[in-house]
């Protein structure tokens, strides 16, 4: 699939379950977007308070640390608007409340495209199908359609907060089960790795993780028909206009 035309795309929103999800899944693509002048906002549904192996930190301290790490990682790829909803890490469900809170940010940011986790379980690669990822994907796609565009969904967003409806034309599913776009990030892969390296609390052996990830990105590129030596992130692009 040819690279989507960025013409007319001024704003994008990335919705993920945990700090570091965006950097594993799509930070290279984000770096490409910000490099063309697209204004990208990150929305993290949790603070990652249950993450990491350092039991010297309680949940509140871990959440504070992970928020700081995510902001540093975001800056590495040109993102400076990073928001957190503060839902409990490890206990997400696709509730109406979560849909409303994501729809609120969609109406605030008014993005022309969004990246979200796939709501579909991938039985060939179980790790991306963390329950929090699936719940975030399900809530986010429902927030895109129908909630964010429907004035009768969560009416308080309009009546109390003055947030008019917004249609997100395309959604990019990270780890989608039917990939149709291989984003060539070869030229920005070092920025992706620098963003990941900011998550020190979660990645104690970064060289091992980096080597494995580079191998995976090269494998994606080969499957996408890119030239030898290229690296790619994978998406399922969905028309949601």
Secondary structure, DSSP 8 states (H G I E B T S, - for coil): ------TT--EEEEEESSTTHHHHHTHHHHHHHHHTT-EEEEEEEE--TT-SS-TTS-HHHHHHHHHHHHHHHHHHTT--EEEEEEE-TT-----HHHHHHHHHHHHHH--SEEEEE-SS--TT-GGGG-HHHHHHHHHHHHHHTTGGG-TTTTTHHHHTT--------EEEEET-SS--EEEE-GGGHHHHHHHHHT-TTT-SSHHHHHHHHHHHHHHHHHHTT--TT--EEEEEEEE--
